Amino acid sequence: MTDLDQVRSVRTEGDSWSITESVGATALSVAAARAVETAAEQPLIRDQFAYLLVSSAGPAWARLASADLEWIGDDEHGRRAHRVTCDYQAVRTHFFDEYFAAAVRSGIRQVVILAAGLDSRAYRLDWPTGTTVYEIDQPKVLEYKSSTLQAHGAVPMATRRPVAVDLRDDWPTALAAAGFDRTQPTAWLAEGLLPYLPPDAQDRLFAKVTDLSALGSQVAVEAFSLAAPVSERRRAARRARWARVRERLGLDINFETLTYNDTSRADAVQWLTDHGWQVHAVSNADEMARLGRPIPGDLVEETVSSRLLRARLVAN
Ligand SMILES: C[S@@+](CC[C@H](N)C(=O)[O-])C[C@H]1O[C@@H](n2cnc3c(N)ncnc32)[C@H](O)[C@@H]1O
């Protein structure tokens, strides 16, 4: 048994969820971080829909999304660690916002957000006329987002096409039925997704993305380092912190049991490079430092370790 096996995943083949259940709740937690960042004095990103989307799920979620972090109480370490979590989410959002801005500058008008969750980019980014944004996620998650935003009069800034399908199933057929044109270059995004897919489903996802990509397509990925040598220490610290979060907010969700923690998972940079993509990768630590949100030395162990990738298809 490896260290990573110690936490049992509760995931099952074909499982599904609403926004407050299982993997659905992870969309609330990352959107909560965007809400906190948006309310900061000098925010790195602005997601004006994040607080609405999170707080509409209930009072505990509203507290998680509130800027004052009042729910943390006098736990100074918890407050600093949570602030770094929000910094990380802000930096990753910034990275992928810039990726999309560059993709549309290069002429791409077809965008696919895989596992879109409560991503509000279709509503908040400045898309050129003629851009279509496809959002793939489970039906109840997309329905929650669409109905919440619609009820508050939010209007997409591009043609938005929700595609309600599971990414372990035949999503290319659903995407094509929604109007996706494989002859046009596409900008794809997989942010906050890979740990929730079994390793073989990740391989299939990358293979399908590659197959559906006309030359000149781009993809951006958040890839986590599961096999890092310090990972069990880091996981223990994060586990303790999330237990405190759950207790203080009264949320019955254990995020750690929702991921597939196989060390056999393909390395995303390697996979993409081997399949015709020219990859640019940066570690989250470097990108956070570059953007003025360095990880404090004493919190490195319990902060997520990832690489943010963007790649261009140069051969297929
Ligand atoms: C951590 S959230 C990230 C959401 C969004 N990308 C963001 O960064 O705000 C994970 C999302 O992945 C979605 N997801 C995970 N596995 C999925 C699957 N097999 N099919 C469709 N959606 C999935 C969940 O429903 C959830 O919305």
The ligand as an SDF file (V2000), in Angstrom:
LIG
                    3D

 27 29  0  0  0  0  0  0  0  0999 V2000
  -13.2030   21.6720   -8.9720 C   0  0  0  0  0  0  0  0  0  0  0  0
  -14.6230   21.8550   -9.9810 S   0  0  0  0  0  0  0  0  0  0  0  0
  -13.9320   22.8960  -11.2610 C   0  0  0  0  0  0  0  0  0  0  0  0
  -14.9720   23.6660  -11.9910 C   0  0  0  0  0  0  0  0  0  0  0  0
  -14.4240   24.7230  -12.9490 C   0  0  0  0  0  0  0  0  0  0  0  0
  -13.5770   24.1460  -13.9640 N   0  0  0  0  0  0  0  0  0  0  0  0
  -13.6780   25.7890  -12.1800 C   0  0  0  0  0  0  0  0  0  0  0  0
  -12.4470   25.7620  -12.1720 O   0  0  0  0  0  0  0  0  0  0  0  0
  -14.3490   26.6200  -11.5770 O   0  0  0  0  0  0  0  0  0  0  0  0
  -14.7520   20.2760  -10.7760 C   0  0  0  0  0  0  0  0  0  0  0  0
  -15.8670   20.1860  -11.7870 C   0  0  0  0  0  0  0  0  0  0  0  0
  -15.6510   19.0130  -12.5590 O   0  0  0  0  0  0  0  0  0  0  0  0
  -16.9050   18.4770  -12.8740 C   0  0  0  0  0  0  0  0  0  0  0  0
  -16.6680   17.0660  -13.2180 N   0  0  0  0  0  0  0  0  0  0  0  0
  -15.8680   16.1980  -12.5620 C   0  0  0  0  0  0  0  0  0  0  0  0
  -15.9350   14.9930  -13.1340 N   0  0  0  0  0  0  0  0  0  0  0  0
  -16.7900   15.1030  -14.1790 C   0  0  0  0  0  0  0  0  0  0  0  0
  -17.2720   14.1930  -15.1450 C   0  0  0  0  0  0  0  0  0  0  0  0
  -16.9030   12.9180  -15.1440 N   0  0  0  0  0  0  0  0  0  0  0  0
  -18.1260   14.6480  -16.0630 N   0  0  0  0  0  0  0  0  0  0  0  0
  -18.5330   15.9450  -16.0810 C   0  0  0  0  0  0  0  0  0  0  0  0
  -18.1120   16.8620  -15.1780 N   0  0  0  0  0  0  0  0  0  0  0  0
  -17.2450   16.4360  -14.2390 C   0  0  0  0  0  0  0  0  0  0  0  0
  -17.7060   18.6730  -11.6120 C   0  0  0  0  0  0  0  0  0  0  0  0
  -19.0950   18.5620  -11.8130 O   0  0  0  0  0  0  0  0  0  0  0  0
  -17.2560   20.0750  -11.2050 C   0  0  0  0  0  0  0  0  0  0  0  0
  -18.0900   21.0440  -11.7560 O   0  0  0  0  0  0  0  0  0  0  0  0
  1  2  1  0
  2  3  1  0
  2 10  1  0
  3  4  1  0
  4  5  1  0
  5  6  1  0
  5  7  1  0
  7  8  2  0
  7  9  1  0
 10 11  1  0
 11 12  1  0
 11 26  1  0
 12 13  1  0
 13 14  1  0
 13 24  1  0
 14 15  1  0
 14 23  1  0
 15 16  2  0
 16 17  1  0
 17 18  1  0
 17 23  2  0
 18 19  1  0
 18 20  2  0
 20 21  1  0
 21 22  2  0
 22 23  1  0
 24 25  1  0
 24 26  1  0
 26 27  1  0
M  CHG  2   2   1   9  -1
M  END
$$$$
